[in-house]
């Protein structure tokens, strides 16, 4: 095993003080260490976009070379359309 296969990014989901019921988006903040190459970071974000339906909203690069990106995706609120019966027959 080489050094590159042991590295992983740190995915941190921010906490909100008050979870709003009418929020249209889920948010995810991804901290990418400086040891991760641009190609690896791009592959990670592309995978998140394709399979998790995340959109890149903002990116920030720190002086040491670490990166932080903000991802969001639309919340799908699905309401039940059939006439569900609460009583058991």
PDB file with one MODEL, atoms N, CA, C and O in Angstrom:
MODEL        1
ATOM      1  N   UNK A   1       0.829  -1.183   0.000  1.00  0.00           N
ATOM      2  CA  UNK A   1       0.000   0.000   0.000  1.00  0.00           C
ATOM      3  C   UNK A   1       0.871   1.242   0.000  1.00  0.00           C
ATOM      4  O   UNK A   1       1.830   1.336   0.766  1.00  0.00           O
ATOM      5  N   UNK A   2       0.543   2.178  -0.845  1.00  0.00           N
ATOM      6  CA  UNK A   2       1.324   3.401  -0.860  1.00  0.00           C
ATOM      7  C   UNK A   2       0.668   4.469  -0.003  1.00  0.00           C
ATOM      8  O   UNK A   2      -0.428   4.277   0.523  1.00  0.00           O
ATOM      9  N   UNK A   3       1.349   5.591   0.129  1.00  0.00           N
ATOM     10  CA  UNK A   3       0.859   6.676   0.966  1.00  0.00           C
ATOM     11  C   UNK A   3      -0.469   7.242   0.477  1.00  0.00           C
ATOM     12  O   UNK A   3      -1.322   7.609   1.285  1.00  0.00           O
ATOM     13  N   UNK A   4      -0.645   7.313  -0.817  1.00  0.00           N
ATOM     14  CA  UNK A   4      -1.825   7.949  -1.388  1.00  0.00           C
ATOM     15  C   UNK A   4      -3.109   7.191  -1.083  1.00  0.00           C
ATOM     16  O   UNK A   4      -4.161   7.813  -0.938  1.00  0.00           O
ATOM     17  N   UNK A   5      -3.055   5.876  -0.981  1.00  0.00           N
ATOM     18  CA  UNK A   5      -4.264   5.101  -0.753  1.00  0.00           C
ATOM     19  C   UNK A   5      -4.738   5.183   0.704  1.00  0.00           C
ATOM     20  O   UNK A   5      -5.894   4.870   0.990  1.00  0.00           O
ATOM     21  N   UNK A   6      -3.870   5.597   1.619  1.00  0.00           N
ATOM     22  CA  UNK A   6      -4.245   5.681   3.020  1.00  0.00           C
ATOM     23  C   UNK A   6      -4.870   7.023   3.378  1.00  0.00           C
ATOM     24  O   UNK A   6      -5.469   7.156   4.446  1.00  0.00           O
ATOM     25  N   UNK A   7      -4.742   8.012   2.512  1.00  0.00           N
ATOM     26  CA  UNK A   7      -5.282   9.337   2.798  1.00  0.00           C
ATOM     27  C   UNK A   7      -6.784   9.359   2.601  1.00  0.00           C
ATOM     28  O   UNK A   7      -7.328   8.656   1.750  1.00  0.00           O
ATOM     29  N   UNK A   8      -7.434  10.168   3.394  1.00  0.00           N
ATOM     30  CA  UNK A   8      -8.865  10.363   3.213  1.00  0.00           C
ATOM     31  C   UNK A   8      -9.212  11.794   3.585  1.00  0.00           C
ATOM     32  O   UNK A   8      -8.504  12.437   4.360  1.00  0.00           O
ATOM     33  N   UNK A   9     -10.299  12.280   3.030  1.00  0.00           N
ATOM     34  CA  UNK A   9     -10.728  13.624   3.367  1.00  0.00           C
ATOM     35  C   UNK A   9     -11.624  13.573   4.582  1.00  0.00           C
ATOM     36  O   UNK A   9     -12.184  12.528   4.915  1.00  0.00           O
ATOM     37  N   UNK A  10     -11.753  14.685   5.227  1.00  0.00           N
ATOM     38  CA  UNK A  10     -12.589  14.793   6.407  1.00  0.00           C
ATOM     39  C   UNK A  10     -13.887  15.464   5.998  1.00  0.00           C
ATOM     40  O   UNK A  10     -13.884  16.624   5.586  1.00  0.00           O
ATOM     41  N   UNK A  11     -14.983  14.756   6.106  1.00  0.00           N
ATOM     42  CA  UNK A  11     -16.273  15.324   5.746  1.00  0.00           C
ATOM     43  C   UNK A  11     -16.978  15.722   7.033  1.00  0.00           C
ATOM     44  O   UNK A  11     -17.214  14.895   7.914  1.00  0.00           O
ATOM     45  N   UNK A  12     -17.305  16.994   7.121  1.00  0.00           N
ATOM     46  CA  UNK A  12     -17.940  17.527   8.314  1.00  0.00           C
ATOM     47  C   UNK A  12     -19.272  18.130   7.904  1.00  0.00           C
ATOM     48  O   UNK A  12     -19.328  18.980   7.016  1.00  0.00           O
ATOM     49  N   UNK A  13     -20.341  17.692   8.547  1.00  0.00           N
ATOM     50  CA  UNK A  13     -21.647  18.277   8.287  1.00  0.00           C
ATOM     51  C   UNK A  13     -21.899  19.330   9.355  1.00  0.00           C
ATOM     52  O   UNK A  13     -21.896  19.013  10.544  1.00  0.00           O
ATOM     53  N   UNK A  14     -22.118  20.573   8.954  1.00  0.00           N
ATOM     54  CA  UNK A  14     -22.309  21.623   9.952  1.00  0.00           C
ATOM     55  C   UNK A  14     -23.618  21.435  10.705  1.00  0.00           C
ATOM     56  O   UNK A  14     -24.588  20.903  10.164  1.00  0.00           O
ATOM     57  N   UNK A  15     -23.637  21.871  11.943  1.00  0.00           N
ATOM     58  CA  UNK A  15     -24.857  21.807  12.734  1.00  0.00           C
ATOM     59  C   UNK A  15     -25.517  23.172  12.725  1.00  0.00           C
ATOM     60  O   UNK A  15     -24.841  24.201  12.757  1.00  0.00           O
ATOM     61  N   UNK A  16     -26.817  23.174  12.683  1.00  0.00           N
ATOM     62  CA  UNK A  16     -27.562  24.420  12.736  1.00  0.00           C
ATOM     63  C   UNK A  16     -28.100  24.588  14.140  1.00  0.00           C
ATOM     64  O   UNK A  16     -28.411  23.607  14.816  1.00  0.00           O
ATOM     65  N   UNK A  17     -28.208  25.823  14.576  1.00  0.00           N
ATOM     66  CA  UNK A  17     -28.745  26.074  15.909  1.00  0.00           C
ATOM     67  C   UNK A  17     -30.204  25.675  15.975  1.00  0.00           C
ATOM     68  O   UNK A  17     -30.632  25.012  16.920  1.00  0.00           O
ATOM     69  N   UNK A  18     -30.966  26.076  14.978  1.00  0.00           N
ATOM     70  CA  UNK A  18     -32.372  25.703  14.909  1.00  0.00           C
ATOM     71  C   UNK A  18     -32.611  25.115  13.531  1.00  0.00           C
ATOM     72  O   UNK A  18     -32.455  25.798  12.520  1.00  0.00           O
ATOM     73  N   UNK A  19     -32.986  23.859  13.495  1.00  0.00           N
ATOM     74  CA  UNK A  19     -33.251  23.207  12.211  1.00  0.00           C
ATOM     75  C   UNK A  19     -34.579  23.727  11.672  1.00  0.00           C
ATOM     76  O   UNK A  19     -35.632  23.490  12.263  1.00  0.00           O
ATOM     77  N   UNK A  20     -34.525  24.429  10.562  1.00  0.00           N
ATOM     78  CA  UNK A  20     -35.746  24.984  10.008  1.00  0.00           C
ATOM     79  C   UNK A  20     -36.458  23.935   9.167  1.00  0.00           C
ATOM     80  O   UNK A  20     -35.839  23.240   8.361  1.00  0.00           O
ATOM     81  N   UNK A  21     -37.753  23.832   9.364  1.00  0.00           N
ATOM     82  CA  UNK A  21     -38.540  22.822   8.658  1.00  0.00           C
ATOM     83  C   UNK A  21     -38.731  23.186   7.195  1.00  0.00           C
ATOM     84  O   UNK A  21     -38.955  22.307   6.363  1.00  0.00           O
ATOM     85  N   UNK A  22     -38.645  24.471   6.871  1.00  0.00           N
ATOM     86  CA  UNK A  22     -38.892  24.897   5.499  1.00  0.00           C
ATOM     87  C   UNK A  22     -37.601  25.083   4.694  1.00  0.00           C
ATOM     88  O   UNK A  22     -37.633  25.671   3.613  1.00  0.00           O
ATOM     89  N   UNK A  23     -36.470  24.592   5.203  1.00  0.00           N
ATOM     90  CA  UNK A  23     -35.211  24.708   4.486  1.00  0.00           C
ATOM     91  C   UNK A  23     -35.279  23.892   3.200  1.00  0.00           C
ATOM     92  O   UNK A  23     -35.733  22.748   3.199  1.00  0.00           O
ATOM     93  N   UNK A  24     -34.833  24.484   2.132  1.00  0.00           N
ATOM     94  CA  UNK A  24     -34.889  23.813   0.829  1.00  0.00           C
ATOM     95  C   UNK A  24     -33.624  23.033   0.506  1.00  0.00           C
ATOM     96  O   UNK A  24     -33.594  22.288  -0.473  1.00  0.00           O
ATOM     97  N   UNK A  25     -32.579  23.191   1.313  1.00  0.00           N
ATOM     98  CA  UNK A  25     -31.297  22.580   0.986  1.00  0.00           C
ATOM     99  C   UNK A  25     -30.688  21.850   2.168  1.00  0.00           C
ATOM    100  O   UNK A  25     -30.870  22.236   3.323  1.00  0.00           O
ATOM    101  N   UNK A  26     -29.948  20.769   1.849  1.00  0.00           N
ATOM    102  CA  UNK A  26     -29.044  20.116   2.796  1.00  0.00           C
ATOM    103  C   UNK A  26     -27.661  20.682   2.502  1.00  0.00           C
ATOM    104  O   UNK A  26     -27.321  20.933   1.346  1.00  0.00           O
ATOM    105  N   UNK A  27     -26.871  20.881   3.541  1.00  0.00           N
ATOM    106  CA  UNK A  27     -25.536  21.435   3.377  1.00  0.00           C
ATOM    107  C   UNK A  27     -24.501  20.443   3.868  1.00  0.00           C
ATOM    108  O   UNK A  27     -24.744  19.693   4.813  1.00  0.00           O
ATOM    109  N   UNK A  28     -23.348  20.442   3.225  1.00  0.00           N
ATOM    110  CA  UNK A  28     -22.209  19.624   3.650  1.00  0.00           C
ATOM    111  C   UNK A  28     -20.941  20.447   3.441  1.00  0.00           C
ATOM    112  O   UNK A  28     -20.743  21.041   2.381  1.00  0.00           O
ATOM    113  N   UNK A  29     -20.094  20.474   4.454  1.00  0.00           N
ATOM    114  CA  UNK A  29     -18.808  21.150   4.357  1.00  0.00           C
ATOM    115  C   UNK A  29     -17.734  20.076   4.297  1.00  0.00           C
ATOM    116  O   UNK A  29     -17.684  19.192   5.153  1.00  0.00           O
ATOM    117  N   UNK A  30     -16.877  20.151   3.289  1.00  0.00           N
ATOM    118  CA  UNK A  30     -15.817  19.161   3.109  1.00  0.00           C
ATOM    119  C   UNK A  30     -14.476  19.852   3.309  1.00  0.00           C
ATOM    120  O   UNK A  30     -14.141  20.795   2.593  1.00  0.00           O
ATOM    121  N   UNK A  31     -13.712  19.377   4.287  1.00  0.00           N
ATOM    122  CA  UNK A  31     -12.355  19.867   4.520  1.00  0.00           C
ATOM    123  C   UNK A  31     -11.394  18.926   3.825  1.00  0.00           C
ATOM    124  O   UNK A  31     -11.400  17.723   4.084  1.00  0.00           O
ATOM    125  N   UNK A  32     -10.568  19.466   2.943  1.00  0.00           N
ATOM    126  CA  UNK A  32      -9.624  18.663   2.177  1.00  0.00           C
ATOM    127  C   UNK A  32      -8.216  19.036   2.624  1.00  0.00           C
ATOM    128  O   UNK A  32      -7.799  20.179   2.442  1.00  0.00           O
ATOM    129  N   UNK A  33      -7.473  18.089   3.208  1.00  0.00           N
ATOM    130  CA  UNK A  33      -6.115  18.382   3.685  1.00  0.00           C
ATOM    131  C   UNK A  33      -5.189  18.750   2.529  1.00  0.00           C
ATOM    132  O   UNK A  33      -5.462  18.436   1.371  1.00  0.00           O
ATOM    133  N   UNK A  34      -4.107  19.411   2.862  1.00  0.00           N
ATOM    134  CA  UNK A  34      -3.185  19.871   1.815  1.00  0.00           C
ATOM    135  C   UNK A  34      -2.463  18.729   1.123  1.00  0.00           C
ATOM    136  O   UNK A  34      -1.951  18.909   0.018  1.00  0.00           O
ATOM    137  N   UNK A  35      -2.408  17.553   1.749  1.00  0.00           N
ATOM    138  CA  UNK A  35      -1.721  16.410   1.140  1.00  0.00           C
ATOM    139  C   UNK A  35      -2.500  15.826  -0.035  1.00  0.00           C
ATOM    140  O   UNK A  35      -1.932  15.097  -0.849  1.00  0.00           O
ATOM    141  N   UNK A  36      -3.780  16.133  -0.133  1.00  0.00           N
ATOM    142  CA  UNK A  36      -4.611  15.619  -1.221  1.00  0.00           C
ATOM    143  C   UNK A  36      -4.355  16.463  -2.468  1.00  0.00           C
ATOM    144  O   UNK A  36      -4.443  17.690  -2.424  1.00  0.00           O
ATOM    145  N   UNK A  37      -4.041  15.804  -3.570  1.00  0.00           N
ATOM    146  CA  UNK A  37      -3.741  16.535  -4.805  1.00  0.00           C
ATOM    147  C   UNK A  37      -5.016  17.117  -5.406  1.00  0.00           C
ATOM    148  O   UNK A  37      -6.127  16.735  -5.040  1.00  0.00           O
ATOM    149  N   UNK A  38      -4.831  18.037  -6.322  1.00  0.00           N
ATOM    150  CA  UNK A  38      -5.981  18.640  -7.005  1.00  0.00           C
ATOM    151  C   UNK A  38      -6.789  17.604  -7.758  1.00  0.00           C
ATOM    152  O   UNK A  38      -8.019  17.654  -7.762  1.00  0.00           O
ATOM    153  N   UNK A  39      -6.108  16.670  -8.395  1.00  0.00           N
ATOM    154  CA  UNK A  39      -6.793  15.626  -9.158  1.00  0.00           C
ATOM    155  C   UNK A  39      -7.643  14.751  -8.237  1.00  0.00           C
ATOM    156  O   UNK A  39      -8.768  14.393  -8.585  1.00  0.00           O
ATOM    157  N   UNK A  40      -7.110  14.408  -7.068  1.00  0.00           N
ATOM    158  CA  UNK A  40      -7.869  13.595  -6.117  1.00  0.00           C
ATOM    159  C   UNK A  40      -9.063  14.368  -5.556  1.00  0.00           C
ATOM    160  O   UNK A  40     -10.144  13.806  -5.382  1.00  0.00           O
ATOM    161  N   UNK A  41      -8.863  15.662  -5.274  1.00  0.00           N
ATOM    162  CA  UNK A  41      -9.962  16.491  -4.768  1.00  0.00           C
ATOM    163  C   UNK A  41     -11.050  16.634  -5.828  1.00  0.00           C
ATOM    164  O   UNK A  41     -12.240  16.575  -5.518  1.00  0.00           O
ATOM    165  N   UNK A  42     -10.640  16.820  -7.067  1.00  0.00           N
ATOM    166  CA  UNK A  42     -11.606  16.925  -8.157  1.00  0.00           C
ATOM    167  C   UNK A  42     -12.382  15.626  -8.325  1.00  0.00           C
ATOM    168  O   UNK A  42     -13.590  15.654  -8.561  1.00  0.00           O
ATOM    169  N   UNK A  43     -11.707  14.494  -8.206  1.00  0.00           N
ATOM    170  CA  UNK A  43     -12.383  13.202  -8.309  1.00  0.00           C
ATOM    171  C   UNK A  43     -13.391  13.021  -7.169  1.00  0.00           C
ATOM    172  O   UNK A  43     -14.493  12.520  -7.391  1.00  0.00           O
ATOM    173  N   UNK A  44     -13.018  13.424  -5.960  1.00  0.00           N
ATOM    174  CA  UNK A  44     -13.924  13.324  -4.816  1.00  0.00           C
ATOM    175  C   UNK A  44     -15.172  14.176  -5.039  1.00  0.00           C
ATOM    176  O   UNK A  44     -16.293  13.713  -4.830  1.00  0.00           O
ATOM    177  N   UNK A  45     -14.973  15.419  -5.463  1.00  0.00           N
ATOM    178  CA  UNK A  45     -16.113  16.316  -5.661  1.00  0.00           C
ATOM    179  C   UNK A  45     -16.978  15.887  -6.844  1.00  0.00           C
ATOM    180  O   UNK A  45     -18.197  16.057  -6.815  1.00  0.00           O
ATOM    181  N   UNK A  46     -16.361  15.340  -7.871  1.00  0.00           N
ATOM    182  CA  UNK A  46     -17.126  14.832  -9.008  1.00  0.00           C
ATOM    183  C   UNK A  46     -17.984  13.650  -8.589  1.00  0.00           C
ATOM    184  O   UNK A  46     -19.135  13.538  -9.011  1.00  0.00           O
ATOM    185  N   UNK A  47     -17.438  12.774  -7.770  1.00  0.00           N
ATOM    186  CA  UNK A  47     -18.201  11.628  -7.273  1.00  0.00           C
ATOM    187  C   UNK A  47     -19.373  12.088  -6.404  1.00  0.00           C
ATOM    188  O   UNK A  47     -20.476  11.553  -6.512  1.00  0.00           O
ATOM    189  N   UNK A  48     -19.132  13.074  -5.549  1.00  0.00           N
ATOM    190  CA  UNK A  48     -20.211  13.614  -4.715  1.00  0.00           C
ATOM    191  C   UNK A  48     -21.315  14.214  -5.585  1.00  0.00           C
ATOM    192  O   UNK A  48     -22.500  14.046  -5.297  1.00  0.00           O
ATOM    193  N   UNK A  49     -20.924  14.905  -6.637  1.00  0.00           N
ATOM    194  CA  UNK A  49     -21.906  15.549  -7.516  1.00  0.00           C
ATOM    195  C   UNK A  49     -22.718  14.519  -8.292  1.00  0.00           C
ATOM    196  O   UNK A  49     -23.933  14.661  -8.430  1.00  0.00           O
ATOM    197  N   UNK A  50     -22.054  13.485  -8.797  1.00  0.00           N
ATOM    198  CA  UNK A  50     -22.752  12.499  -9.623  1.00  0.00           C
ATOM    199  C   UNK A  50     -23.671  11.593  -8.815  1.00  0.00           C
ATOM    200  O   UNK A  50     -24.828  11.386  -9.181  1.00  0.00           O
ATOM    201  N   UNK A  51     -23.157  11.058  -7.723  1.00  0.00           N
ATOM    202  CA  UNK A  51     -23.912  10.047  -6.992  1.00  0.00           C
ATOM    203  C   UNK A  51     -24.713  10.607  -5.822  1.00  0.00           C
ATOM    204  O   UNK A  51     -25.736  10.034  -5.446  1.00  0.00           O
ATOM    205  N   UNK A  52     -24.266  11.711  -5.246  1.00  0.00           N
ATOM    206  CA  UNK A  52     -24.974  12.282  -4.115  1.00  0.00           C
ATOM    207  C   UNK A  52     -25.821  13.484  -4.476  1.00  0.00           C
ATOM    208  O   UNK A  52     -26.539  14.021  -3.632  1.00  0.00           O
ATOM    209  N   UNK A  53     -25.741  13.911  -5.734  1.00  0.00           N
ATOM    210  CA  UNK A  53     -26.479  15.082  -6.226  1.00  0.00           C
ATOM    211  C   UNK A  53     -26.126  16.360  -5.475  1.00  0.00           C
ATOM    212  O   UNK A  53     -26.989  17.207  -5.248  1.00  0.00           O
ATOM    213  N   UNK A  54     -24.865  16.500  -5.092  1.00  0.00           N
ATOM    214  CA  UNK A  54     -24.396  17.701  -4.418  1.00  0.00           C
ATOM    215  C   UNK A  54     -23.905  18.706  -5.447  1.00  0.00           C
ATOM    216  O   UNK A  54     -23.329  18.331  -6.469  1.00  0.00           O
ATOM    217  N   UNK A  55     -24.136  19.982  -5.174  1.00  0.00           N
ATOM    218  CA  UNK A  55     -23.641  21.074  -6.012  1.00  0.00           C
ATOM    219  C   UNK A  55     -22.582  21.844  -5.240  1.00  0.00           C
ATOM    220  O   UNK A  55     -22.728  22.081  -4.041  1.00  0.00           O
ATOM    221  N   UNK A  56     -21.517  22.234  -5.928  1.00  0.00           N
ATOM    222  CA  UNK A  56     -20.462  23.026  -5.312  1.00  0.00           C
ATOM    223  C   UNK A  56     -20.932  24.475  -5.236  1.00  0.00           C
ATOM    224  O   UNK A  56     -21.264  25.078  -6.256  1.00  0.00           O
ATOM    225  N   UNK A  57     -20.960  25.026  -4.042  1.00  0.00           N
ATOM    226  CA  UNK A  57     -21.423  26.394  -3.850  1.00  0.00           C
ATOM    227  C   UNK A  57     -20.265  27.351  -3.609  1.00  0.00           C
ATOM    228  O   UNK A  57     -20.236  28.447  -4.169  1.00  0.00           O
ATOM    229  N   UNK A  58     -19.316  26.947  -2.784  1.00  0.00           N
ATOM    230  CA  UNK A  58     -18.215  27.835  -2.444  1.00  0.00           C
ATOM    231  C   UNK A  58     -16.981  27.008  -2.150  1.00  0.00           C
ATOM    232  O   UNK A  58     -17.079  25.890  -1.645  1.00  0.00           O
ATOM    233  N   UNK A  59     -15.816  27.560  -2.468  1.00  0.00           N
ATOM    234  CA  UNK A  59     -14.562  26.910  -2.110  1.00  0.00           C
ATOM    235  C   UNK A  59     -13.623  27.948  -1.516  1.00  0.00           C
ATOM    236  O   UNK A  59     -13.666  29.126  -1.871  1.00  0.00           O
ATOM    237  N   UNK A  60     -12.778  27.488  -0.609  1.00  0.00           N
ATOM    238  CA  UNK A  60     -11.851  28.375   0.074  1.00  0.00           C
ATOM    239  C   UNK A  60     -10.522  27.651   0.198  1.00  0.00           C
ATOM    240  O   UNK A  60     -10.482  26.481   0.576  1.00  0.00           O
ATOM    241  N   UNK A  61      -9.431  28.344  -0.121  1.00  0.00           N
ATOM    242  CA  UNK A  61      -8.097  27.780   0.016  1.00  0.00           C
ATOM    243  C   UNK A  61      -7.379  28.522   1.132  1.00  0.00           C
ATOM    244  O   UNK A  61      -7.367  29.752   1.164  1.00  0.00           O
ATOM    245  N   UNK A  62      -6.785  27.769   2.044  1.00  0.00           N
ATOM    246  CA  UNK A  62      -6.087  28.359   3.172  1.00  0.00           C
ATOM    247  C   UNK A  62      -4.609  28.520   2.854  1.00  0.00           C
ATOM    248  O   UNK A  62      -4.110  27.943   1.888  1.00  0.00           O
ATOM    249  N   UNK A  63      -3.912  29.302   3.663  1.00  0.00           N
ATOM    250  CA  UNK A  63      -2.502  29.597   3.415  1.00  0.00           C
ATOM    251  C   UNK A  63      -1.660  28.323   3.386  1.00  0.00           C
ATOM    252  O   UNK A  63      -0.762  28.219   2.551  1.00  0.00           O
ATOM    253  N   UNK A  64      -1.908  27.369   4.248  1.00  0.00           N
ATOM    254  CA  UNK A  64      -1.131  26.133   4.291  1.00  0.00           C
ATOM    255  C   UNK A  64      -1.391  25.198   3.125  1.00  0.00           C
ATOM    256  O   UNK A  64      -0.654  24.229   2.942  1.00  0.00           O
ATOM    257  N   UNK A  65      -2.420  25.462   2.330  1.00  0.00           N
ATOM    258  CA  UNK A  65      -2.730  24.610   1.192  1.00  0.00           C
ATOM    259  C   UNK A  65      -3.973  23.761   1.379  1.00  0.00           C
ATOM    260  O   UNK A  65      -4.430  23.116   0.435  1.00  0.00           O
ATOM    261  N   UNK A  66      -4.526  23.750   2.585  1.00  0.00           N
ATOM    262  CA  UNK A  66      -5.762  23.001   2.820  1.00  0.00           C
ATOM    263  C   UNK A  66      -6.915  23.728   2.119  1.00  0.00           C
ATOM    264  O   UNK A  66      -6.863  24.934   1.879  1.00  0.00           O
ATOM    265  N   UNK A  67      -7.945  22.959   1.803  1.00  0.00           N
ATOM    266  CA  UNK A  67      -9.105  23.540   1.117  1.00  0.00           C
ATOM    267  C   UNK A  67     -10.366  23.177   1.869  1.00  0.00           C
ATOM    268  O   UNK A  67     -10.432  22.137   2.525  1.00  0.00           O
ATOM    269  N   UNK A  68     -11.369  24.038   1.773  1.00  0.00           N
ATOM    270  CA  UNK A  68     -12.690  23.778   2.337  1.00  0.00           C
ATOM    271  C   UNK A  68     -13.702  24.128   1.258  1.00  0.00           C
ATOM    272  O   UNK A  68     -13.639  25.195   0.647  1.00  0.00           O
ATOM    273  N   UNK A  69     -14.639  23.208   1.033  1.00  0.00           N
ATOM    274  CA  UNK A  69     -15.678  23.455   0.036  1.00  0.00           C
ATOM    275  C   UNK A  69     -17.037  23.253   0.677  1.00  0.00           C
ATOM    276  O   UNK A  69     -17.206  22.409   1.558  1.00  0.00           O
ATOM    277  N   UNK A  70     -17.998  24.033   0.226  1.00  0.00           N
ATOM    278  CA  UNK A  70     -19.375  23.939   0.690  1.00  0.00           C
ATOM    279  C   UNK A  70     -20.206  23.337  -0.427  1.00  0.00           C
ATOM    280  O   UNK A  70     -20.191  23.819  -1.559  1.00  0.00           O
ATOM    281  N   UNK A  71     -20.931  22.279  -0.094  1.00  0.00           N
ATOM    282  CA  UNK A  71     -21.799  21.598  -1.050  1.00  0.00           C
ATOM    283  C   UNK A  71     -23.236  21.719  -0.558  1.00  0.00           C
ATOM    284  O   UNK A  71     -23.484  21.771   0.647  1.00  0.00           O
ATOM    285  N   UNK A  72     -24.170  21.764  -1.483  1.00  0.00           N
ATOM    286  CA  UNK A  72     -25.574  21.739  -1.089  1.00  0.00           C
ATOM    287  C   UNK A  72     -26.361  20.931  -2.099  1.00  0.00           C
ATOM    288  O   UNK A  72     -25.955  20.770  -3.250  1.00  0.00           O
ATOM    289  N   UNK A  73     -27.498  20.425  -1.640  1.00  0.00           N
ATOM    290  CA  UNK A  73     -28.413  19.730  -2.530  1.00  0.00           C
ATOM    291  C   UNK A  73     -29.836  20.050  -2.092  1.00  0.00           C
ATOM    292  O   UNK A  73     -30.110  20.320  -0.923  1.00  0.00           O
ATOM    293  N   UNK A  74     -30.702  20.012  -3.045  1.00  0.00           N
ATOM    294  CA  UNK A  74     -32.096  20.342  -2.791  1.00  0.00           C
ATOM    295  C   UNK A  74     -32.775  19.215  -2.026  1.00  0.00           C
ATOM    296  O   UNK A  74     -32.610  18.039  -2.349  1.00  0.00           O
ATOM    297  N   UNK A  75     -33.535  19.589  -1.015  1.00  0.00           N
ATOM    298  CA  UNK A  75     -34.286  18.624  -0.217  1.00  0.00           C
ATOM    299  C   UNK A  75     -35.561  18.285  -0.975  1.00  0.00           C
ATOM    300  O   UNK A  75     -36.281  19.170  -1.436  1.00  0.00           O
ATOM    301  N   UNK A  76     -35.824  17.008  -1.095  1.00  0.00           N
ATOM    302  CA  UNK A  76     -37.030  16.561  -1.781  1.00  0.00           C
ATOM    303  C   UNK A  76     -38.082  16.221  -0.736  1.00  0.00           C
ATOM    304  O   UNK A  76     -38.024  15.157  -0.120  1.00  0.00           O
ATOM    305  N   UNK A  77     -39.036  17.107  -0.533  1.00  0.00           N
ATOM    306  CA  UNK A  77     -40.136  16.852   0.393  1.00  0.00           C
ATOM    307  C   UNK A  77     -41.256  16.176  -0.370  1.00  0.00           C
ATOM    308  O   UNK A  77     -41.895  16.779  -1.233  1.00  0.00           O
ATOM    309  N   UNK A  78     -41.484  14.921  -0.042  1.00  0.00           N
ATOM    310  CA  UNK A  78     -42.489  14.137  -0.742  1.00  0.00           C
ATOM    311  C   UNK A  78     -43.672  13.946   0.188  1.00  0.00           C
ATOM    312  O   UNK A  78     -43.521  13.490   1.322  1.00  0.00           O
ATOM    313  N   UNK A  79     -44.836  14.297  -0.298  1.00  0.00           N
ATOM    314  CA  UNK A  79     -46.049  14.102   0.480  1.00  0.00           C
ATOM    315  C   UNK A  79     -46.792  12.883  -0.027  1.00  0.00           C
ATOM    316  O   UNK A  79     -46.790  12.577  -1.219  1.00  0.00           O
ATOM    317  N   UNK A  80     -47.412  12.215   0.886  1.00  0.00           N
ATOM    318  CA  UNK A  80     -48.156  11.021   0.549  1.00  0.00           C
ATOM    319  C   UNK A  80     -49.428  11.412  -0.196  1.00  0.00           C
ATOM    320  O   UNK A  80     -50.141  12.320   0.230  1.00  0.00           O
ATOM    321  N   UNK A  81     -49.715  10.737  -1.301  1.00  0.00           N
ATOM    322  CA  UNK A  81     -50.867  11.094  -2.115  1.00  0.00           C
ATOM    323  C   UNK A  81     -52.010  10.098  -2.028  1.00  0.00           C
ATOM    324  O   UNK A  81     -53.136  10.411  -2.415  1.00  0.00           O
ATOM    325  N   UNK A  82     -51.736   8.915  -1.529  1.00  0.00           N
ATOM    326  CA  UNK A  82     -52.823   7.942  -1.422  1.00  0.00           C
ATOM    327  C   UNK A  82     -53.607   8.175  -0.116  1.00  0.00           C
ATOM    328  O   UNK A  82     -53.145   8.889   0.775  1.00  0.00           O
ATOM    329  N   UNK A  83     -54.743   7.588  -0.023  1.00  0.00           N
ATOM    330  CA  UNK A  83     -55.559   7.743   1.183  1.00  0.00           C
ATOM    331  C   UNK A  83     -55.154   6.668   2.170  1.00  0.00           C
ATOM    332  O   UNK A  83     -55.704   5.566   2.182  1.00  0.00           O
ATOM    333  N   UNK A  84     -54.189   7.011   2.988  1.00  0.00           N
ATOM    334  CA  UNK A  84     -53.688   6.056   3.963  1.00  0.00           C
ATOM    335  C   UNK A  84     -54.682   5.959   5.113  1.00  0.00           C
ATOM    336  O   UNK A  84     -55.151   6.967   5.642  1.00  0.00           O
ATOM    337  N   UNK A  85     -54.986   4.737   5.481  1.00  0.00           N
ATOM    338  CA  UNK A  85     -55.927   4.513   6.578  1.00  0.00           C
ATOM    339  C   UNK A  85     -55.126   4.291   7.858  1.00  0.00           C
ATOM    340  O   UNK A  85     -54.172   3.512   7.871  1.00  0.00           O
ATOM    341  N   UNK A  86     -55.505   4.959   8.907  1.00  0.00           N
ATOM    342  CA  UNK A  86     -54.795   4.813  10.160  1.00  0.00           C
ATOM    343  C   UNK A  86     -55.352   3.668  10.994  1.00  0.00           C
ATOM    344  O   UNK A  86     -54.654   3.128  11.853  1.00  0.00           O
ATOM    345  N   UNK A  87     -56.603   3.294  10.748  1.00  0.00           N
ATOM    346  CA  UNK A  87     -57.194   2.198  11.525  1.00  0.00           C
ATOM    347  C   UNK A  87     -56.875   0.860  10.866  1.00  0.00           C
ATOM    348  O   UNK A  87     -56.880   0.752   9.640  1.00  0.00           O
ATOM    349  N   UNK A  88     -56.607  -0.131  11.657  1.00  0.00           N
ATOM    350  CA  UNK A  88     -56.309  -1.468  11.134  1.00  0.00           C
ATOM    351  C   UNK A  88     -57.612  -2.258  11.021  1.00  0.00           C
ATOM    352  O   UNK A  88     -58.415  -2.311  11.953  1.00  0.00           O
ATOM    353  N   UNK A  89     -57.789  -2.858   9.869  1.00  0.00           N
ATOM    354  CA  UNK A  89     -59.020  -3.607   9.635  1.00  0.00           C
ATOM    355  C   UNK A  89     -58.814  -5.071   9.899  1.00  0.00           C
ATOM    356  O   UNK A  89     -59.747  -5.862   9.753  1.00  0.00           O
TER     357      UNK A  89
ENDMDL
END
